[in-house]
């Protein structure tokens, strides 16, 4: 039986951050995340997302989850 191809979730937080001119330091401070953790999110190196982290980032940026993540078909 042929396995269906699935897509993947891509974190677009870095694009959003740059477009809005928000510093990494401000996100770390106001969203209460560790710098290394933020770096992983910014560079799409997260295997398992932490919903609490995403909620705090969205709250600080005043954005929806769809503004910093998207589904891409493969």
Order of alpha helices (4+ residues) and beta strands (2+ residues): beta-alpha-alpha-alpha-alpha-alpha-beta
